[in-house]
Amino acid sequence: MIPQETPFHDGELAIQDKLGVRQSVASYAPRVIRPYMPDQHREFYAALPYFFIGTVDENGSPWASIVWGEAGFITSPDPLSLTVGNLPLQM
């Protein structure tokens, strides 16, 4: 059997296996998870006044942050790129 390409990383696949849903997710995921952003998504991001981001610090700890600004501070110069024009606040 030829392995199918998946949009999920190993951790996501492990959770799908644990829940017993890997095969059912694989049946629809290629139709809904794309390697690019459709124009409607790019326009949606550009209209947002805030955006949630996830990062990992130098110790490997995950952080969730919010950035905000005037509509247009997020841009998508092409279907593969998203540029966020503000940084999270530093504590």
All heavy atoms as an XYZ file, in Angstrom:
717
protein
N       0.843     -1.180      0.000
C       0.000      0.000      0.000
C       0.888      1.242      0.000
O       1.820      1.352      0.791
C      -0.929     -0.018      1.214
C      -1.789      1.208      1.344
S      -2.890      1.083      2.756
C      -4.431      1.301      1.915
N       0.596      2.207     -0.848
C       1.343      3.451     -0.926
C       0.799      4.399      0.129
O      -0.407      4.654      0.191
C       1.203      4.089     -2.329
C       1.762      3.146     -3.380
C       1.899      5.447     -2.377
C       1.487      3.583     -4.805
N       1.693      4.924      1.014
C       1.188      5.851      2.038
C       0.672      7.144      1.405
O       1.256      7.647      0.458
C       2.410      6.131      2.915
C       3.590      5.616      2.176
C       3.098      4.705      1.091
N      -0.438      7.646      1.932
C      -1.006      8.888      1.431
C      -0.342     10.070      2.119
O       0.010     10.006      3.295
C      -2.507      8.937      1.690
C      -3.297      8.005      0.818
C      -4.782      8.223      1.034
O      -5.222      8.451      2.132
N      -5.541      8.143     -0.034
N      -0.179     11.158      1.362
C       0.340     12.382      1.944
C      -0.725     12.948      2.872
O      -1.909     12.888      2.579
C       0.645     13.363      0.818
C       1.753     14.312      1.157
C       2.162     15.143     -0.035
O       2.558     14.561     -1.048
O       2.052     16.368      0.087
N      -0.298     13.507      3.989
C      -1.242     14.054      4.960
C      -0.860     15.480      5.310
O       0.325     15.801      5.356
C      -1.291     13.186      6.232
O      -2.190     13.794      7.163
C       0.060     13.004      6.869
N      -1.834     16.339      5.578
C      -1.521     17.703      6.001
C      -1.227     17.793      7.502
O      -0.945     18.867      8.015
C      -2.795     18.478      5.648
C      -3.877     17.467      5.770
C      -3.257     16.160      5.322
N      -1.293     16.676      8.219
C      -1.153     16.669      9.671
C       0.251     16.282     10.110
O       0.892     15.438      9.490
C      -2.161     15.701     10.297
C      -3.579     16.025      9.949
C      -4.285     15.228      9.068
C      -4.212     17.134     10.488
C      -5.595     15.521      8.732
C      -5.521     17.446     10.166
C      -6.214     16.636      9.282
N       0.714     16.872     11.217
C       2.012     16.482     11.772
C       1.817     15.257     12.666
O       0.688     14.829     12.951
C       2.687     17.646     12.488
C       1.944     18.204     13.668
N       1.758     17.512     14.838
C       1.354     19.407     13.841
C       1.098     18.253     15.692
N       0.828     19.420     15.107
N       2.939     14.680     13.112
C       2.896     13.430     13.873
C       2.041     13.521     15.134
O       1.332     12.568     15.475
C       4.319     12.984     14.244
C       5.126     12.530     13.042
O       4.524     12.227     11.986
O       6.369     12.474     13.159
N       2.083     14.665     15.831
C       1.277     14.825     17.040
C      -0.215     14.786     16.750
O      -0.991     14.181     17.491
N      -0.611     15.433     15.661
C      -2.025     15.419     15.273
C      -2.458     14.007     14.880
O      -3.553     13.558     15.245
C      -2.257     16.379     14.109
C      -2.106     17.838     14.504
C      -2.046     18.781     13.319
O      -1.370     18.467     12.320
O      -2.680     19.839     13.397
N      -1.593     13.311     14.170
C      -1.915     11.933     13.777
C      -2.027     11.026     15.004
O      -2.897     10.155     15.059
C      -0.868     11.401     12.801
C      -0.833     12.098     11.439
C       0.378     11.622     10.639
C      -2.122     11.866     10.669
N      -1.174     11.250     15.999
C      -1.235     10.442     17.223
C      -2.565     10.645     17.947
O      -3.166      9.691     18.443
C      -0.064     10.787     18.138
N      -3.036     11.892     18.004
C      -4.327     12.166     18.650
C      -5.460     11.511     17.861
O      -6.373     10.916     18.445
C      -4.554     13.684     18.778
C      -3.588     14.262     19.810
C      -5.999     13.997     19.153
C      -3.547     15.764     19.863
N      -5.398     11.609     16.532
C      -6.421     10.965     15.708
C      -6.428      9.455     15.950
O      -7.495      8.842     16.050
C      -6.175     11.264     14.229
C      -6.410     12.713     13.866
C      -5.967     13.034     12.454
O      -5.741     12.153     11.632
N      -5.826     14.325     12.162
N      -5.245      8.850     16.068
C      -5.152      7.413     16.348
C      -5.763      7.096     17.710
O      -6.530      6.139     17.855
C      -3.700      6.936     16.308
C      -3.135      6.833     14.910
O      -3.930      6.739     13.942
O      -1.892      6.855     14.779
N      -5.433      7.901     18.723
C      -5.935      7.676     20.080
C      -7.460      7.738     20.121
O      -8.106      6.982     20.842
C      -5.339      8.703     21.035
C      -5.712      8.488     22.475
C      -4.988      9.463     23.383
C      -5.327      9.160     24.832
N      -4.551      9.971     25.753
N      -8.035      8.645     19.318
C      -9.489      8.789     19.280
C     -10.165      7.842     18.292
O     -11.387      7.795     18.212
C      -9.853     10.237     18.931
C      -9.423     11.285     19.957
C      -9.695     12.681     19.437
C     -10.129     11.056     21.287
N      -9.348      7.130     17.508
C      -9.901      6.191     16.537
C     -10.555      6.846     15.337
O     -11.469      6.278     14.740
N     -10.089      8.050     14.974
C     -10.723      8.773     13.877
C      -9.792      9.030     12.691
O     -10.173      9.700     11.740
C     -11.316     10.122     14.367
C     -12.399      9.893     15.408
C     -10.221     11.040     14.897
N      -8.586      8.495     12.731
C      -7.606      8.815     11.690
C      -8.125      8.490     10.290
O      -7.985      9.290      9.364
C      -6.294      8.084     11.952
C      -5.195      8.466     10.995
C      -3.880      7.860     11.427
N      -2.789      8.237     10.557
C      -1.526      8.014     10.822
N      -1.185      7.416     11.961
N      -0.586      8.363      9.991
N      -8.727      7.349     10.123
C      -9.207      6.950      8.796
C     -10.364      7.836      8.327
O     -10.409      8.252      7.170
C      -9.621      5.483      8.792
C      -9.788      4.938      7.404
C      -9.812      3.410      7.406
O      -9.900      2.769      8.440
N      -9.732      2.840      6.219
N     -11.285      8.172      9.222
C     -12.410      9.018      8.803
C     -11.930     10.440      8.492
O     -12.400     11.055      7.537
C     -13.518      9.037      9.852
O     -13.084      9.650     11.043
N     -10.986     10.963      9.267
C     -10.443     12.294      8.994
C      -9.710     12.284      7.651
O      -9.835     13.221      6.857
C      -9.516     12.759     10.138
C      -8.755     14.006      9.753
C     -10.314     12.992     11.415
N      -8.966     11.222      7.386
C      -8.222     11.115      6.122
C      -9.153     11.112      4.912
O      -8.758     11.532      3.821
C      -7.355      9.868      6.124
N     -10.402     10.694      5.105
C     -11.331     10.630      3.972
C     -11.804     12.019      3.521
O     -12.165     12.199      2.371
C     -12.544      9.762      4.324
O     -13.367     10.406      5.283
N     -11.799     13.018      4.430
C     -12.260     14.348      4.021
C     -11.175     15.432      4.100
O     -11.298     16.468      3.455
C     -13.487     14.786      4.827
C     -13.235     15.046      6.291
C     -12.679     16.236      6.719
C     -13.566     14.091      7.250
C     -12.452     16.473      8.063
C     -13.335     14.326      8.586
C     -12.779     15.515      8.995
O     -12.555     15.742     10.318
N     -10.133     15.214      4.866
C      -9.119     16.257      5.068
C      -8.523     16.808      3.775
O      -8.382     18.032      3.650
C      -8.021     15.760      5.995
N      -8.189     15.993      2.794
C      -7.601     16.559      1.572
C      -8.534     17.510      0.818
O      -8.075     18.350      0.052
C      -7.302     15.329      0.716
C      -7.188     14.202      1.681
C      -8.173     14.529      2.775
N      -9.827     17.421      1.069
C     -10.776     18.320      0.401
C     -10.935     19.648      1.126
O     -11.378     20.621      0.533
C     -12.140     17.647      0.277
C     -12.155     16.442     -0.640
C     -13.577     15.937     -0.901
N     -14.380     15.732      0.291
C     -14.474     14.601      0.982
N     -13.789     13.543      0.596
N     -15.258     14.510      2.030
N     -10.595     19.696      2.426
C     -10.840     20.910      3.199
C      -9.577     21.585      3.727
O      -9.628     22.735      4.143
C     -11.820     20.638      4.368
C     -13.185     20.227      3.844
C     -11.272     19.603      5.327
N      -8.461     20.892      3.738
C      -7.195     21.482      4.173
C      -6.327     21.660      2.942
O      -5.924     20.690      2.302
C      -6.490     20.607      5.225
C      -7.396     20.448      6.439
C      -5.151     21.218      5.596
C      -6.855     19.521      7.497
N      -6.079     22.900      2.604
C      -5.347     23.214      1.374
C      -3.944     23.714      1.708
O      -3.743     24.284      2.777
C      -6.081     24.319      0.602
C      -7.505     23.995      0.267
C      -8.162     25.255     -0.330
N      -9.547     25.046     -0.606
C     -10.549     25.456      0.168
N     -10.301     26.114      1.277
N     -11.795     25.220     -0.153
N      -3.012     23.594      0.771
C      -1.661     24.130      1.001
C      -1.548     25.611      0.620
O      -0.451     26.124      0.457
C      -0.795     23.250      0.093
C      -1.702     22.883     -1.025
C      -3.080     22.748     -0.414
N      -2.670     26.285      0.465
C      -2.693     27.694      0.088
C      -3.955     28.328      0.680
O      -4.843     27.623      1.155
C      -2.713     27.850     -1.441
C      -3.977     27.293     -2.059
C      -5.085     28.098     -2.258
C      -4.085     25.948     -2.396
C      -6.266     27.587     -2.785
C      -5.254     25.425     -2.918
C      -6.337     26.248     -3.108
O      -7.505     25.739     -3.620
N      -4.024     29.650      0.648
C      -5.211     30.363      1.125
C      -6.037     30.839     -0.065
O      -5.523     31.556     -0.928
C      -4.805     31.583      1.951
C      -4.220     31.235      3.293
S      -3.740     32.724      4.201
C      -2.255     33.178      3.311
N      -7.311     30.470     -0.119
C      -8.181     31.023     -1.154
C      -8.310     32.541     -0.956
O      -8.114     33.059      0.147
C      -9.528     30.338     -0.915
C      -9.241     29.163     -0.052
C      -8.017     29.507      0.732
N      -8.644     33.253     -2.001
C      -8.779     34.713     -1.922
C      -9.730     35.154     -0.817
O      -9.471     36.140     -0.133
C      -9.233     35.285     -3.269
C      -8.138     35.239     -4.311
O      -6.945     35.071     -3.942
O      -8.461     35.370     -5.513
N     -10.832     34.425     -0.608
C     -11.786     34.840      0.424
C     -11.147     34.783      1.805
O     -11.453     35.607      2.668
C     -13.059     34.008      0.378
C     -12.869     32.552      0.780
C     -14.103     31.714      0.549
O     -14.837     31.920     -0.405
N     -14.339     30.757      1.420
N     -10.233     33.851      2.057
C      -9.546     33.784      3.349
C      -8.558     34.936      3.482
O      -8.449     35.552      4.552
C      -8.812     32.459      3.507
C      -9.731     31.292      3.571
N      -9.280     30.011      3.811
C     -11.074     31.179      3.422
C     -10.305     29.169      3.809
N     -11.404     29.866      3.576
N      -7.856     35.228      2.402
C      -6.891     36.326      2.420
C      -7.594     37.649      2.701
O      -7.104     38.478      3.471
C      -6.142     36.358      1.091
C      -5.331     35.073      0.878
C      -4.768     34.965     -0.518
N      -3.784     36.019     -0.721
C      -3.500     36.538     -1.905
N      -4.122     36.123     -2.997
N      -2.593     37.477     -2.015
N      -8.753     37.845      2.109
C      -9.539     39.064      2.345
C     -10.074     39.103      3.779
O     -10.104     40.157      4.412
C     -10.689     39.141      1.345
C     -10.227     39.351     -0.084
C     -11.319     39.094     -1.112
O     -12.503     38.946     -0.733
O     -10.982     39.032     -2.312
N     -10.476     37.949      4.301
C     -10.967     37.858      5.677
C      -9.886     38.288      6.666
O     -10.130     39.115      7.555
C     -11.427     36.422      5.971
C     -11.715     36.152      7.414
C     -12.889     36.591      8.002
C     -10.795     35.460      8.200
C     -13.159     36.336      9.347
C     -11.056     35.203      9.538
C     -12.236     35.650     10.110
N      -8.685     37.735      6.536
C      -7.596     38.098      7.449
C      -7.299     39.586      7.385
O      -7.051     40.221      8.410
C      -6.333     37.289      7.139
C      -6.438     35.848      7.541
C      -6.254     34.829      6.612
C      -6.710     35.479      8.855
C      -6.346     33.491      6.973
C      -6.809     34.147      9.235
C      -6.624     33.164      8.291
O      -6.714     31.846      8.650
N      -7.302     40.166      6.200
C      -7.001     41.592      6.037
C      -8.043     42.478      6.728
O      -7.744     43.617      7.086
C      -6.909     41.948      4.557
N      -9.240     41.972      6.949
C     -10.308     42.757      7.578
C     -10.321     42.640      9.107
O     -11.047     43.379      9.769
C     -11.661     42.328      7.015
N      -9.520     41.750      9.667
C      -9.546     41.527     11.116
C      -8.876     42.652     11.896
O      -7.829     43.149     11.496
C      -8.824     40.217     11.459
C      -9.485     38.921     11.015
C      -8.581     37.741     11.349
C     -10.844     38.748     11.668
N      -9.452     43.025     13.057
C      -8.800     44.013     13.922
C      -7.879     43.338     14.959
O      -7.189     44.015     15.705
C      -9.973     44.705     14.604
C     -11.015     43.641     14.689
C     -10.836     42.794     13.433
N      -7.884     42.026     15.048
C      -7.015     41.298     15.972
C      -6.729     39.916     15.407
O      -7.414     39.434     14.500
C      -7.633     41.192     17.369
C      -8.975     40.507     17.384
C      -9.080     39.128     17.496
C     -10.149     41.246     17.284
C     -10.317     38.503     17.498
C     -11.386     40.638     17.297
C     -11.453     39.260     17.403
O     -12.667     38.648     17.404
N      -5.705     39.266     15.974
C      -5.276     37.971     15.454
C      -4.608     37.208     16.593
O      -3.813     37.772     17.347
C      -4.279     38.204     14.312
C      -3.963     36.995     13.486
C      -4.923     36.402     12.699
C      -2.684     36.478     13.468
C      -4.633     35.304     11.915
C      -2.382     35.373     12.687
C      -3.352     34.790     11.907
N      -4.926     35.944     16.762
C      -4.302     35.097     17.774
C      -3.145     34.346     17.133
O      -3.277     33.820     16.022
C      -5.319     34.097     18.346
C      -6.418     34.761     19.107
C      -7.612     35.111     18.493
C      -6.256     35.063     20.455
C      -8.624     35.734     19.192
C      -7.265     35.691     21.170
C      -8.456     36.019     20.533
N      -2.021     34.290     17.835
C      -0.870     33.565     17.315
C      -0.320     32.635     18.390
O      -0.486     32.876     19.583
C       0.249     34.512     16.813
C       0.760     35.413     17.944
C      -0.222     35.336     15.640
C       1.984     36.220     17.569
N       0.319     31.577     17.966
C       0.993     30.656     18.863
C       2.476     30.667     18.564
O       2.878     30.677     17.408
N       3.286     30.721     19.619
C       4.735     30.706     19.473
C       5.333     29.771     20.512
O       4.636     29.307     21.418
C       5.328     32.119     19.663
O       4.928     32.627     20.940
C       4.869     33.076     18.572
N       6.614     29.513     20.374
C       7.353     28.712     21.339
C       8.554     29.534     21.774
O       9.276     30.076     20.935
C       7.813     27.376     20.707
C       8.634     26.562     21.688
C       6.614     26.576     20.222
N       8.764     29.654     23.099
C       9.887     30.455     23.578
C      11.187     29.667     23.544
O      11.224     28.511     23.114
C       9.604     31.051     24.962
C       9.548     30.018     26.087
O      10.015     28.863     25.903
O       9.047     30.365     27.170
N      12.277     30.312     23.997
C      13.604     29.690     23.926
C      13.726     28.427     24.775
O      14.614     27.603     24.552
C      14.691     30.703     24.320
C      14.595     31.220     25.743
C      13.652     32.409     25.909
O      13.096     32.906     24.920
O      13.453     32.832     27.058
N      12.809     28.231     25.726
C      12.805     27.019     26.553
C      11.897     25.929     25.996
O      11.751     24.881     26.603
C      12.377     27.363     27.977
C      13.328     28.322     28.647
O      14.536     28.179     28.529
N      12.788     29.317     29.329
N      11.256     26.229     24.871
C      10.350     25.262     24.266
C       8.932     25.324     24.808
O       8.108     24.477     24.479
N       8.639     26.320     25.632
C       7.288     26.463     26.190
C       6.380     27.174     25.195
O       6.769     28.191     24.615
C       7.334     27.268     27.495
O       8.105     26.596     28.461
N       5.163     26.663     25.001
C       4.229     27.309     24.064
C       3.578     28.533     24.704
O       3.341     28.570     25.910
C       3.193     26.213     23.799
C       3.218     25.373     25.033
C       4.631     25.422     25.549
N       3.296     29.530     23.862
C       2.625     30.753     24.288
C       1.536     31.095     23.296
O       1.729     30.972     22.089
C       3.613     31.921     24.352
C       4.572     31.825     25.493
C       5.752     31.132     25.510
C       4.428     32.405     26.778
N       6.357     31.245     26.729
C       5.558     32.035     27.531
C       3.459     33.204     27.363
C       5.739     32.437     28.842
C       3.646     33.607     28.674
C       4.778     33.228     29.397
N       0.399     31.541     23.800
C      -0.674     32.066     22.957
C      -0.722     33.567     23.185
O      -0.642     34.029     24.322
C      -2.012     31.434     23.324
N      -0.801     34.313     22.115
C      -0.803     35.778     22.205
C      -1.869     36.336     21.266
O      -2.332     35.658     20.359
C       0.556     36.350     21.798
O       1.588     35.825     22.592
N      -2.209     37.587     21.516
C      -3.113     38.301     20.626
C      -2.381     39.556     20.144
O      -1.653     40.194     20.908
C      -4.446     38.656     21.320
C      -5.411     39.304     20.339
C      -4.220     39.520     22.534
C      -6.831     39.480     20.869
N      -2.534     39.833     18.879
C      -2.034     41.088     18.313
C      -3.236     41.806     17.728
O      -4.202     41.182     17.308
C      -0.937     40.868     17.244
C       0.318     40.314     17.863
C      -1.417     39.948     16.138
N      -3.191     43.135     17.752
C      -4.315     43.880     17.202
C      -3.822     45.133     16.515
O      -2.680     45.547     16.684
C      -5.355     44.193     18.269
C      -4.850     45.067     19.375
C      -4.839     46.424     19.400
C      -4.277     44.651     20.599
N      -4.293     46.873     20.571
C      -3.930     45.799     21.332
C      -4.011     43.404     21.160
C      -3.344     45.747     22.588
C      -3.422     43.360     22.408
C      -3.106     44.505     23.104
N      -4.719     45.704     15.739
C      -4.416     46.928     15.017
C      -5.598     47.305     14.153
O      -6.661     46.684     14.206
N      -5.410     48.323     13.353
C      -6.443     48.737     12.415
C      -6.593     47.653     11.349
O      -5.614     46.975     10.998
C      -6.066     50.057     11.748
C      -5.984     51.235     12.706
C      -7.341     51.619     13.270
O      -8.343     51.548     12.531
O      -7.401     51.979     14.463
N      -7.802     47.487     10.839
C      -8.015     46.539      9.736
C      -6.968     46.824      8.667
O      -6.680     47.989      8.362
C      -9.412     46.686      9.172
N      -6.347     45.785      8.165
C      -5.296     45.938      7.173
C      -3.902     45.706      7.740
O      -2.936     45.641      6.988
N      -3.780     45.547      9.092
C      -2.459     45.273      9.640
C      -2.010     43.841      9.334
O      -0.842     43.507      9.466
C      -2.388     45.588     11.144
C      -2.867     44.487     12.060
C      -1.958     43.651     12.685
C      -4.217     44.303     12.317
C      -2.386     42.651     13.552
C      -4.655     43.310     13.175
C      -3.727     42.472     13.796
N      -2.944     43.025      8.878
C      -2.619     41.679      8.383
C      -2.785     41.727      6.868
O      -3.808     42.192      6.362
C      -3.563     40.620      8.976
C      -3.491     40.626     10.500
C      -3.247     39.239      8.413
C      -4.574     39.801     11.163
N      -1.786     41.259      6.160
C      -1.855     41.225      4.703
C      -1.453     39.852      4.197
O      -0.806     39.080      4.895
C      -0.928     42.288      4.063
O       0.422     42.031      4.477
C      -1.334     43.694      4.468
N      -1.854     39.572      2.976
C      -1.478     38.328      2.324
C      -0.994     38.670      0.916
O      -1.793     38.780     -0.013
C      -2.679     37.375      2.266
O      -2.325     36.193      1.585
N       0.327     38.836      0.761
C       0.856     39.231     -0.540
C       0.700     38.167     -1.623
O       0.733     38.477     -2.803
C       2.328     39.526     -0.257
C       2.637     38.825      1.011
C       1.358     38.737      1.779
N       0.506     36.921     -1.196
C       0.274     35.833     -2.140
C      -0.456     34.720     -1.405
O      -0.561     34.757     -0.176
C       1.602     35.335     -2.750
C       2.561     34.805     -1.698
O       2.277     33.738     -1.119
O       3.600     35.459     -1.449
N      -0.976     33.720     -2.100
C      -1.776     32.673     -1.454
C      -1.032     31.799     -0.442
O      -1.646     31.050      0.294
C      -2.276     31.825     -2.622
C      -2.245     32.733     -3.796
C      -1.072     33.627     -3.570
N       0.301     31.925     -0.380
C       1.079     31.106      0.551
C       1.611     31.890      1.739
O       2.255     31.316      2.615
C       2.259     30.456     -0.190
C       1.898     29.555     -1.372
C       3.164     29.046     -2.049
C       1.023     28.398     -0.930
N       1.366     33.201      1.783
C       1.962     34.048      2.821
C       0.916     34.860      3.558
O      -0.037     35.356      2.974
C       2.965     35.020      2.187
O       3.944     34.342      1.461
N       1.169     35.029      4.848
C       0.345     35.887      5.701
C       1.325     36.735      6.507
O       2.218     36.210      7.176
C      -0.520     35.050      6.627
C      -1.675     35.728      7.327
C      -2.688     36.263      6.314
C      -2.355     34.770      8.271
N       1.198     38.052      6.424
C       2.091     38.964      7.134
C       1.302     39.707      8.198
O       0.280     40.330      7.886
C       2.706     39.981      6.142
O       3.392     39.255      5.113
C       3.678     40.903      6.841
N       1.772     39.613      9.437
C       1.121     40.296     10.551
C       1.993     41.501     10.896
O       3.159     41.345     11.258
C       0.954     39.350     11.756
C       0.283     40.062     12.914
C       0.157     38.108     11.356
N       1.419     42.697     10.792
C       2.174     43.933     10.921
C       2.420     44.423     12.339
O       3.068     45.442     12.517
N       1.938     43.737     13.355
C       2.164     44.113     14.750
C       2.749     42.944     15.499
O       2.611     41.785     15.084
C       0.867     44.556     15.413
C       0.350     45.868     14.882
O       1.052     46.574     14.167
N      -0.884     46.199     15.207
N       3.358     43.228     16.642
C       3.924     42.198     17.507
C       3.111     42.104     18.791
O       2.497     43.087     19.211
C       5.375     42.516     17.852
C       6.357     42.539     16.689
C       7.713     43.060     17.159
C       6.497     41.156     16.079
N       3.141     40.945     19.454
C       2.471     40.849     20.763
C       3.161     41.775     21.766
O       4.338     42.104     21.619
C       2.660     39.391     21.174
C       3.147     38.676     19.972
C       3.730     39.673     19.053
N       2.423     42.192     22.787
C       3.013     42.992     23.852
C       4.027     42.147     24.618
O       3.822     40.952     24.848
C       1.932     43.472     24.834
C       0.925     44.466     24.266
C      -0.142     44.751     25.325
C       1.611     45.750     23.847
N       5.108     42.750     25.041
C       6.115     42.070     25.859
C       5.805     42.325     27.335
O       5.550     43.453     27.724
C       7.515     42.596     25.525
C       7.911     42.352     24.076
C       8.069     40.878     23.758
O       8.672     40.136     24.530
N       7.529     40.448     22.637
N       5.829     41.294     28.127
C       5.562     41.443     29.562
C       6.861     41.525     30.322
O       7.827     41.003     30.025
C       4.732     40.278     30.083
C       3.388     40.189     29.404
S       2.457     41.664     29.670
C       0.986     41.013     30.300
